[in-house]
Protein backbone atom coordinates (compact mmCIF):
# COMPACT_ATOMS: atom_id res chain seq x y z
CA UNK A 1 0.00 0.00 0.00
CA UNK A 2 1.47 3.39 -0.95
CA UNK A 3 2.10 5.96 1.78
CA UNK A 4 -0.55 8.68 2.21
CA UNK A 5 -0.20 12.11 0.63
CA UNK A 6 -0.17 15.01 3.09
CA UNK A 7 -2.40 17.89 2.04
CA UNK A 8 -0.51 21.20 2.12
CA UNK A 9 -2.63 24.21 3.17
CA UNK A 10 -2.90 27.22 0.88
CA UNK A 11 -3.18 30.90 1.77
CA UNK A 12 -3.89 34.20 0.04
CA UNK A 13 -2.37 37.66 0.25
CA UNK A 14 -2.59 40.92 -1.68
CA UNK A 15 0.62 42.23 -3.23
CA UNK A 16 1.35 45.73 -1.85
CA UNK A 17 2.36 47.16 -5.23
CA UNK A 18 -0.72 46.18 -7.20
CA UNK A 19 -3.33 44.79 -4.80
CA UNK A 20 -3.33 41.58 -6.87
CA UNK A 21 -4.45 38.58 -4.81
CA UNK A 22 -2.16 35.58 -5.05
CA UNK A 23 -2.25 32.09 -3.57
CA UNK A 24 0.75 30.47 -1.91
CA UNK A 25 1.71 27.51 0.26
CA UNK A 26 4.21 27.17 3.13
CA UNK A 27 7.78 25.90 2.75
CA UNK A 28 8.23 22.16 2.60
CA UNK A 29 11.02 20.60 4.66
CA UNK A 30 13.26 20.23 1.61
CA UNK A 31 12.82 23.94 0.79
CA UNK A 32 13.48 25.06 4.34
CA UNK A 33 16.68 23.02 4.32
CA UNK A 34 17.73 24.73 1.09
CA UNK A 35 17.21 28.15 2.68
CA UNK A 36 19.11 27.28 5.86
CA UNK A 37 22.09 25.97 3.90
CA UNK A 38 22.11 29.08 1.69
CA UNK A 39 21.94 31.52 4.62
CA UNK A 40 24.69 29.67 6.49
CA UNK A 41 26.92 29.93 3.43
CA UNK A 42 26.84 33.77 3.61
CA UNK A 43 27.12 33.70 -0.19
CA UNK A 44 24.88 36.26 -1.92
CA UNK A 45 24.58 34.23 -5.12
CA UNK A 46 23.55 31.09 -3.26
CA UNK A 47 21.06 33.02 -1.12
CA UNK A 48 19.58 34.65 -4.22
CA UNK A 49 19.13 31.32 -5.96
CA UNK A 50 17.60 29.68 -2.89
CA UNK A 51 15.07 32.43 -2.17
CA UNK A 52 14.14 32.68 -5.84
CA UNK A 53 13.60 28.92 -6.05
CA UNK A 54 11.59 28.70 -2.84
CA UNK A 55 9.31 31.68 -3.55
CA UNK A 56 8.74 30.46 -7.10
CA UNK A 57 7.77 26.99 -5.85
CA UNK A 58 5.52 28.31 -3.07
CA UNK A 59 3.49 30.71 -5.20
CA UNK A 60 0.54 28.87 -6.71
CA UNK A 61 -0.70 31.77 -8.86
CA UNK A 62 1.04 30.97 -12.11
CA UNK A 63 0.99 34.37 -13.81
CA UNK A 64 3.20 35.98 -11.14
CA UNK A 65 6.73 36.68 -12.44
CA UNK A 66 9.06 36.82 -9.45
CA UNK A 67 11.87 38.67 -11.24
CA UNK A 68 9.51 41.49 -12.17
CA UNK A 69 8.11 42.14 -8.69
CA UNK A 70 9.25 45.22 -6.73
CA UNK A 71 11.61 44.62 -3.84
CA UNK A 72 8.97 45.28 -1.19
CA UNK A 73 6.61 42.72 -2.78
CA UNK A 74 9.39 40.13 -2.52
CA UNK A 75 10.01 41.06 1.13
CA UNK A 76 6.33 40.87 1.97
CA UNK A 77 5.91 37.56 0.16
CA UNK A 78 8.89 35.96 1.82
CA UNK A 79 7.83 37.17 5.26
CA UNK A 80 4.33 35.74 4.87
CA UNK A 81 5.52 32.43 3.44
CA UNK A 82 8.02 32.14 6.27
CA UNK A 83 5.31 32.94 8.84
CA UNK A 84 2.98 30.23 7.58
CA UNK A 85 5.86 27.77 7.36
CA UNK A 86 7.76 27.92 10.65
CA UNK A 87 5.67 30.13 12.91
CA UNK A 88 4.15 33.59 12.88
CA UNK A 89 6.18 34.86 15.83
CA UNK A 90 9.87 35.71 15.51
CA UNK A 91 12.28 36.65 18.30
CA UNK A 92 14.56 39.60 17.52
CA UNK A 93 17.42 41.00 19.61
CA UNK A 94 17.06 44.79 19.86
CA UNK A 95 19.84 47.12 21.03
CA UNK A 96 18.30 49.81 23.26
CA UNK A 97 18.93 53.24 21.69
CA UNK A 98 19.26 55.07 25.01
CA UNK A 99 22.58 53.40 25.91
CA UNK A 100 23.48 51.76 22.58
CA UNK A 101 24.61 48.50 24.15
CA UNK A 102 21.90 46.70 26.13
CA UNK A 103 20.19 43.96 24.10
CA UNK A 104 16.58 42.99 24.69
CA UNK A 105 14.87 40.01 23.08
CA UNK A 106 11.49 40.98 21.64
CA UNK A 107 8.83 38.70 20.13
CA UNK A 108 7.18 40.09 17.00
CA UNK A 109 4.07 38.75 15.31
CA UNK A 110 4.83 38.67 11.60
CA UNK A 111 1.21 39.54 10.83
CA UNK A 112 1.84 42.96 12.39
CA UNK A 113 4.59 43.80 9.90
CA UNK A 114 3.31 45.72 6.88
CA UNK A 115 4.69 47.52 3.85
CA UNK A 116 4.75 51.24 4.63
CA UNK A 117 4.50 53.81 1.84
CA UNK A 118 6.07 57.26 2.14
CA UNK A 119 3.74 59.94 0.78
CA UNK A 120 6.75 61.82 -0.65
CA UNK A 121 7.78 58.86 -2.79
CA UNK A 122 7.72 59.17 -6.57
CA UNK A 123 9.23 57.11 -9.38
CA UNK A 124 9.89 60.23 -11.47
CA UNK A 125 13.11 62.16 -10.80
CA UNK A 126 13.43 65.71 -12.12
CA UNK A 127 17.03 66.36 -13.17
CA UNK A 128 16.56 69.93 -14.46
CA UNK A 129 14.02 71.96 -16.43
CA UNK A 130 14.50 69.70 -19.46
CA UNK A 131 15.30 66.15 -18.43
CA UNK A 132 13.53 63.65 -16.19
CA UNK A 133 14.17 60.04 -15.21
CA UNK A 134 11.66 57.28 -14.60
CA UNK A 135 12.91 54.81 -12.01
CA UNK A 136 12.06 51.16 -11.42
CA UNK A 137 12.43 49.15 -8.24
CA UNK A 138 15.45 46.89 -7.59
CA UNK A 139 15.38 43.36 -8.96
CA UNK A 140 15.31 40.22 -6.84
CA UNK A 141 19.11 39.93 -7.10
CA UNK A 142 19.53 43.51 -5.85
CA UNK A 143 17.01 42.81 -3.09
CA UNK A 144 19.17 39.97 -1.80
CA UNK A 145 22.27 42.17 -1.90
CA UNK A 146 20.52 44.91 0.05
CA UNK A 147 19.23 42.61 2.75
CA UNK A 148 21.89 39.93 3.09
CA UNK A 149 25.16 41.44 1.87
CA UNK A 150 27.82 40.83 4.51
CA UNK A 151 30.16 43.61 3.45
CA UNK A 152 29.38 47.33 3.28
CA UNK A 153 28.53 48.46 -0.26
CA UNK A 154 31.09 50.72 -1.89
CA UNK A 155 30.54 53.56 -4.34
CA UNK A 156 30.80 51.24 -7.34
CA UNK A 157 28.01 49.06 -5.96
CA UNK A 158 25.87 52.15 -5.42
CA UNK A 159 26.33 53.21 -9.05
CA UNK A 160 25.55 49.68 -10.19
CA UNK A 161 22.34 49.61 -8.15
CA UNK A 162 21.19 53.01 -9.40
CA UNK A 163 22.03 52.10 -12.98
CA UNK A 164 19.87 48.97 -12.92
CA UNK A 165 16.95 50.97 -11.51
CA UNK A 166 16.81 53.66 -14.22
CA UNK A 167 14.05 52.81 -16.68
CA UNK A 168 14.33 55.78 -19.02
CA UNK A 169 15.66 59.32 -19.34
CA UNK A 170 13.47 61.73 -21.26
CA UNK A 171 12.49 65.27 -22.21
CA UNK A 172 9.53 66.60 -24.16
CA UNK A 173 11.29 65.77 -27.43
CA UNK A 174 13.45 62.74 -26.61
CA UNK A 175 13.22 59.42 -24.79
CA UNK A 176 16.28 57.29 -23.96
CA UNK A 177 15.63 53.76 -22.71
CA UNK A 178 18.45 52.32 -20.61
CA UNK A 179 17.71 48.97 -22.20
CA UNK A 180 19.12 50.32 -25.44
CA UNK A 181 22.50 51.41 -24.06
CA UNK A 182 25.35 49.73 -22.19
CA UNK A 183 25.77 49.80 -18.39
CA UNK A 184 28.95 51.82 -18.93
CA UNK A 185 27.01 54.54 -20.75
CA UNK A 186 24.50 54.68 -17.91
CA UNK A 187 27.33 54.96 -15.40
CA UNK A 188 28.96 57.79 -17.36
CA UNK A 189 25.62 59.59 -17.43
CA UNK A 190 25.31 59.29 -13.64
CA UNK A 191 28.86 60.52 -13.07
CA UNK A 192 28.09 63.82 -14.83
CA UNK A 193 25.23 64.68 -12.47
CA UNK A 194 25.71 67.29 -9.76
CA UNK A 195 25.11 66.64 -6.07
CA UNK A 196 21.61 68.17 -6.07
CA UNK A 197 20.50 65.92 -8.92
CA UNK A 198 22.07 62.89 -7.25
CA UNK A 199 20.19 63.61 -4.03
CA UNK A 200 16.93 63.48 -5.96
CA UNK A 201 17.86 59.97 -7.10
CA UNK A 202 18.80 58.98 -3.55
CA UNK A 203 15.37 60.21 -2.42
CA UNK A 204 13.75 57.60 -4.66
CA UNK A 205 15.56 54.85 -2.73
CA UNK A 206 15.19 56.37 0.75
CA UNK A 207 11.42 56.82 0.37
CA UNK A 208 10.71 53.49 -1.34
CA UNK A 209 7.93 51.38 0.20
CA UNK A 210 9.44 49.00 2.73
CA UNK A 211 8.66 46.52 5.46
CA UNK A 212 8.43 48.48 8.67
CA UNK A 213 7.33 47.87 12.24
CA UNK A 214 7.72 50.08 15.32
CA UNK A 215 7.94 48.51 18.76
CA UNK A 216 8.32 49.74 22.33
CA UNK A 217 11.40 48.42 24.12
CA UNK A 218 12.18 48.97 27.80
CA UNK A 219 15.84 48.97 28.78
CA UNK A 220 16.15 46.69 31.83
CA UNK A 221 19.22 48.58 33.04
CA UNK A 222 18.13 52.19 32.68
CA UNK A 223 14.35 51.53 32.88
CA UNK A 224 13.88 53.89 29.92
CA UNK A 225 11.32 53.14 27.23
CA UNK A 226 12.47 53.35 23.63
CA UNK A 227 10.61 53.31 20.35
CA UNK A 228 12.50 51.25 17.80
CA UNK A 229 11.57 50.99 14.12
CA UNK A 230 12.70 47.90 12.23
CA UNK A 231 12.91 48.18 8.45
CA UNK A 232 13.77 45.68 5.74
CA UNK A 233 13.50 41.92 5.78
CA UNK A 234 16.86 41.24 7.45
CA UNK A 235 15.82 43.27 10.53
CA UNK A 236 13.24 40.64 11.43
CA UNK A 237 15.66 37.73 11.36
CA UNK A 238 18.58 39.32 13.24
SULMOVEN-V214265 format. One record per residue. N is the residue number from 1. PHI is phi in whole degrees, -180 to 180 (999 if undefined). OMEGA is omega in degrees with one decimal (999 if undefined). D_LAST is the distance of its C-alpha to the last C-alpha in Angstrom with 2 decimals. Layout:
n->N phi->PHI omega->OMEGA d_last->D_LAST
n->N phi->PHI omega->OMEGA d_last->D_LAST
//
This chain:
n->1 phi->999 omega->-179.8 d_last->45.46
n->2 phi->-69 omega->178.6 d_last->42.25
n->3 phi->-69 omega->-177.5 d_last->38.93
n->4 phi->-70 omega->175.0 d_last->37.77
n->5 phi->-93 omega->178.6 d_last->35.38
n->6 phi->-85 omega->179.3 d_last->32.33
n->7 phi->-78 omega->178.7 d_last->32.01
n->8 phi->-91 omega->-179.7 d_last->28.57
n->9 phi->-67 omega->176.0 d_last->27.92
n->10 phi->-121 omega->-177.4 d_last->27.57
n->11 phi->-135 omega->177.2 d_last->26.00
n->12 phi->-126 omega->170.2 d_last->26.56
n->13 phi->-150 omega->178.2 d_last->24.70
n->14 phi->-101 omega->178.1 d_last->25.94
n->15 phi->-66 omega->-178.3 d_last->24.54
n->16 phi->-59 omega->-174.6 d_last->23.78
n->17 phi->-72 omega->-172.0 d_last->25.79
n->18 phi->-125 omega->-174.9 d_last->28.94
n->19 phi->80 omega->179.7 d_last->28.90
n->20 phi->-64 omega->178.5 d_last->29.82
n->21 phi->-86 omega->177.9 d_last->29.27
n->22 phi->-125 omega->176.9 d_last->27.90
n->23 phi->-105 omega->178.2 d_last->27.72
n->24 phi->-149 omega->176.1 d_last->25.01
n->25 phi->-124 omega->177.5 d_last->24.34
n->26 phi->-71 omega->171.0 d_last->21.36
n->27 phi->-60 omega->163.9 d_last->20.17
n->28 phi->-94 omega->-177.1 d_last->22.69
n->29 phi->-58 omega->-178.2 d_last->21.94
n->30 phi->-64 omega->-179.6 d_last->22.97
n->31 phi->-76 omega->176.5 d_last->20.61
n->32 phi->-64 omega->178.4 d_last->17.56
n->33 phi->-63 omega->178.3 d_last->18.67
n->34 phi->-61 omega->179.2 d_last->19.01
n->35 phi->-65 omega->-178.6 d_last->15.43
n->36 phi->-61 omega->179.9 d_last->14.13
n->37 phi->-62 omega->-179.3 d_last->16.67
n->38 phi->-65 omega->-179.3 d_last->15.83
n->39 phi->-65 omega->179.1 d_last->12.10
n->40 phi->-68 omega->-179.3 d_last->13.27
n->41 phi->-72 omega->-176.0 d_last->15.94
n->42 phi->55 omega->179.3 d_last->13.85
n->43 phi->-109 omega->-174.4 d_last->16.88
n->44 phi->-58 omega->-178.5 d_last->16.70
n->45 phi->-64 omega->-179.5 d_last->19.97
n->46 phi->-67 omega->178.1 d_last->19.10
n->47 phi->-64 omega->178.2 d_last->15.87
n->48 phi->-57 omega->-177.8 d_last->18.10
n->49 phi->-62 omega->-177.6 d_last->20.81
n->50 phi->-67 omega->-178.9 d_last->18.81
n->51 phi->-66 omega->178.5 d_last->17.24
n->52 phi->-61 omega->-178.4 d_last->20.68
n->53 phi->-66 omega->-177.0 d_last->22.47
n->54 phi->-68 omega->179.9 d_last->20.50
n->55 phi->-63 omega->179.1 d_last->20.64
n->56 phi->-60 omega->-179.5 d_last->24.27
n->57 phi->-69 omega->-173.5 d_last->25.17
n->58 phi->-83 omega->178.6 d_last->23.61
n->59 phi->-82 omega->-177.0 d_last->25.33
n->60 phi->-95 omega->176.1 d_last->28.85
n->61 phi->-81 omega->-165.2 d_last->30.28
n->62 phi->-74 omega->-176.0 d_last->31.93
n->63 phi->-90 omega->177.5 d_last->32.64
n->64 phi->-90 omega->179.5 d_last->29.01
n->65 phi->-102 omega->-173.2 d_last->28.40
n->66 phi->-57 omega->-176.1 d_last->24.73
n->67 phi->-66 omega->-177.7 d_last->25.39
n->68 phi->-100 omega->-179.4 d_last->27.06
n->69 phi->-79 omega->174.4 d_last->24.46
n->70 phi->-62 omega->-179.3 d_last->22.81
n->71 phi->-52 omega->-174.9 d_last->19.19
n->72 phi->-69 omega->172.8 d_last->18.33
n->73 phi->-66 omega->179.1 d_last->20.28
n->74 phi->-62 omega->178.5 d_last->18.26
n->75 phi->-58 omega->-177.2 d_last->14.93
n->76 phi->-64 omega->177.0 d_last->16.71
n->77 phi->-60 omega->-177.1 d_last->18.29
n->78 phi->-62 omega->179.7 d_last->15.35
n->79 phi->-61 omega->-178.8 d_last->13.56
n->80 phi->-70 omega->177.5 d_last->16.91
n->81 phi->-63 omega->178.7 d_last->17.72
n->82 phi->-62 omega->-179.3 d_last->14.54
n->83 phi->-62 omega->-180.0 d_last->15.37
n->84 phi->-77 omega->-175.3 d_last->18.92
n->85 phi->-93 omega->-172.3 d_last->18.16
n->86 phi->-126 omega->177.1 d_last->15.93
n->87 phi->122 omega->-174.7 d_last->15.85
n->88 phi->-91 omega->176.3 d_last->15.53
n->89 phi->-119 omega->179.2 d_last->13.43
n->90 phi->-124 omega->177.4 d_last->9.69
n->91 phi->-95 omega->-177.7 d_last->8.51
n->92 phi->-126 omega->175.3 d_last->5.88
n->93 phi->-87 omega->-177.8 d_last->6.69
n->94 phi->-109 omega->173.7 d_last->8.72
n->95 phi->-87 omega->-177.8 d_last->11.10
n->96 phi->-66 omega->-176.3 d_last->14.51
n->97 phi->-65 omega->-173.8 d_last->16.29
n->98 phi->-69 omega->175.6 d_last->19.67
n->99 phi->-120 omega->175.2 d_last->19.36
n->100 phi->70 omega->-178.3 d_last->16.31
n->101 phi->-141 omega->-176.5 d_last->15.48
n->102 phi->-75 omega->179.5 d_last->15.22
n->103 phi->-97 omega->177.5 d_last->11.92
n->104 phi->-128 omega->177.5 d_last->12.19
n->105 phi->-85 omega->-177.9 d_last->10.54
n->106 phi->-125 omega->175.7 d_last->11.12
n->107 phi->-94 omega->-177.8 d_last->11.96
n->108 phi->-122 omega->174.2 d_last->12.03
n->109 phi->-81 omega->-176.3 d_last->14.66
n->110 phi->-63 omega->177.8 d_last->13.86
n->111 phi->-67 omega->-179.3 d_last->17.54
n->112 phi->-83 omega->-177.0 d_last->17.15
n->113 phi->-90 omega->-176.4 d_last->15.06
n->114 phi->-125 omega->172.7 d_last->17.73
n->115 phi->-84 omega->-177.9 d_last->18.66
n->116 phi->-104 omega->-179.2 d_last->20.18
n->117 phi->-108 omega->177.1 d_last->23.20
n->118 phi->-83 omega->-176.8 d_last->24.52
n->119 phi->-66 omega->178.4 d_last->28.29
n->120 phi->-87 omega->-174.9 d_last->28.96
n->121 phi->-76 omega->173.6 d_last->27.48
n->122 phi->-147 omega->178.9 d_last->30.07
n->123 phi->-89 omega->178.6 d_last->30.25
n->124 phi->-103 omega->179.6 d_last->33.51
n->125 phi->-110 omega->177.3 d_last->33.61
n->126 phi->-88 omega->-179.6 d_last->36.96
n->127 phi->-87 omega->176.9 d_last->37.83
n->128 phi->-161 omega->-178.3 d_last->41.33
n->129 phi->-75 omega->-177.4 d_last->44.34
n->130 phi->-114 omega->-170.4 d_last->44.81
n->131 phi->-106 omega->176.7 d_last->41.63
n->132 phi->-130 omega->173.6 d_last->38.51
n->133 phi->-128 omega->169.9 d_last->35.47
n->134 phi->-101 omega->-177.3 d_last->33.84
n->135 phi->-101 omega->172.7 d_last->30.15
n->136 phi->-129 omega->-175.2 d_last->28.12
n->137 phi->-77 omega->-178.5 d_last->24.41
n->138 phi->-58 omega->178.7 d_last->22.38
n->139 phi->-74 omega->177.8 d_last->22.78
n->140 phi->-60 omega->179.6 d_last->20.36
n->141 phi->-62 omega->178.9 d_last->20.35
n->142 phi->-69 omega->176.3 d_last->19.57
n->143 phi->-59 omega->179.6 d_last->16.77
n->144 phi->-65 omega->178.2 d_last->15.06
n->145 phi->-60 omega->-177.3 d_last->15.84
n->146 phi->-65 omega->-173.2 d_last->14.46
n->147 phi->-96 omega->-173.2 d_last->11.01
n->148 phi->-128 omega->177.1 d_last->10.69
n->149 phi->-71 omega->-173.5 d_last->13.31
n->150 phi->-100 omega->174.1 d_last->12.81
n->151 phi->-127 omega->-178.7 d_last->15.76
n->152 phi->-65 omega->178.9 d_last->16.73
n->153 phi->-67 omega->177.3 d_last->19.10
n->154 phi->-99 omega->-176.7 d_last->22.71
n->155 phi->-63 omega->179.4 d_last->25.59
n->156 phi->-61 omega->178.5 d_last->26.74
n->157 phi->-64 omega->178.6 d_last->23.51
n->158 phi->-64 omega->177.8 d_last->23.79
n->159 phi->-64 omega->179.2 d_last->27.38
n->160 phi->-63 omega->-180.0 d_last->26.55
n->161 phi->-62 omega->-178.7 d_last->24.03
n->162 phi->-61 omega->-178.5 d_last->26.58
n->163 phi->-60 omega->-179.3 d_last->29.37
n->164 phi->-73 omega->-177.0 d_last->27.91
n->165 phi->-100 omega->175.4 d_last->27.40
n->166 phi->-88 omega->179.2 d_last->31.03
n->167 phi->-85 omega->179.1 d_last->33.13
n->168 phi->-156 omega->175.5 d_last->36.46
n->169 phi->-120 omega->-172.2 d_last->38.34
n->170 phi->-151 omega->171.5 d_last->41.45
n->171 phi->-132 omega->178.0 d_last->44.35
n->172 phi->-68 omega->-176.4 d_last->47.16
n->173 phi->-103 omega->-170.9 d_last->49.06
n->174 phi->-132 omega->174.3 d_last->46.50
n->175 phi->-135 omega->178.4 d_last->43.34
n->176 phi->-117 omega->176.9 d_last->41.38
n->177 phi->-88 omega->-179.5 d_last->38.85
n->178 phi->-68 omega->176.4 d_last->36.26
n->179 phi->-71 omega->-178.0 d_last->36.74
n->180 phi->-99 omega->-178.8 d_last->40.22
n->181 phi->-127 omega->-178.3 d_last->39.40
n->182 phi->-82 omega->175.2 d_last->37.54
n->183 phi->-57 omega->179.4 d_last->34.08
n->184 phi->-65 omega->177.9 d_last->36.03
n->185 phi->-65 omega->177.8 d_last->38.18
n->186 phi->-65 omega->179.5 d_last->35.23
n->187 phi->-63 omega->179.7 d_last->33.79
n->188 phi->-63 omega->176.4 d_last->37.21
n->189 phi->-64 omega->-179.3 d_last->37.43
n->190 phi->-65 omega->-176.5 d_last->34.15
n->191 phi->-68 omega->179.9 d_last->35.31
n->192 phi->-90 omega->-179.3 d_last->38.45
n->193 phi->-75 omega->175.6 d_last->36.72
n->194 phi->-88 omega->-173.7 d_last->36.90
n->195 phi->-64 omega->179.1 d_last->34.08
n->196 phi->-65 omega->178.6 d_last->34.85
n->197 phi->-66 omega->-179.0 d_last->34.66
n->198 phi->-67 omega->177.9 d_last->31.42
n->199 phi->-65 omega->176.7 d_last->29.85
n->200 phi->-66 omega->176.2 d_last->30.90
n->201 phi->-68 omega->178.9 d_last->28.99
n->202 phi->-60 omega->179.4 d_last->25.85
n->203 phi->-63 omega->176.9 d_last->26.30
n->204 phi->-57 omega->-178.1 d_last->26.03
n->205 phi->-75 omega->-176.4 d_last->22.48
n->206 phi->-70 omega->-178.9 d_last->21.40
n->207 phi->-104 omega->179.7 d_last->22.87
n->208 phi->-57 omega->171.8 d_last->21.80
n->209 phi->-54 omega->-177.3 d_last->20.71
n->210 phi->-155 omega->171.5 d_last->16.96
n->211 phi->-65 omega->-179.0 d_last->14.51
n->212 phi->-152 omega->177.9 d_last->14.41
n->213 phi->-154 omega->179.4 d_last->14.16
n->214 phi->-104 omega->-178.9 d_last->15.43
n->215 phi->-129 omega->175.0 d_last->15.10
n->216 phi->-95 omega->-179.0 d_last->17.22
n->217 phi->-126 omega->178.0 d_last->15.90
n->218 phi->-103 omega->178.6 d_last->18.60
n->219 phi->-74 omega->-178.0 d_last->18.49
n->220 phi->-67 omega->-179.5 d_last->20.15
n->221 phi->-87 omega->-175.8 d_last->21.87
n->222 phi->-95 omega->-178.2 d_last->23.32
n->223 phi->69 omega->179.7 d_last->23.51
n->224 phi->-84 omega->176.9 d_last->22.64
n->225 phi->-95 omega->-178.4 d_last->20.96
n->226 phi->-125 omega->170.0 d_last->18.50
n->227 phi->-98 omega->-177.8 d_last->17.60
n->228 phi->-123 omega->178.2 d_last->14.14
n->229 phi->-106 omega->176.9 d_last->13.64
n->230 phi->-99 omega->-178.3 d_last->10.45
n->231 phi->-135 omega->178.0 d_last->11.55
n->232 phi->86 omega->-173.9 d_last->10.95
n->233 phi->-57 omega->-175.4 d_last->9.39
n->234 phi->-64 omega->-179.4 d_last->6.33
n->235 phi->-65 omega->-174.9 d_last->5.53
n->236 phi->-96 omega->175.7 d_last->5.79
n->237 phi->-133 omega->-179.5 d_last->3.81
n->238 phi->-81 omega->999 d_last->0.00
//
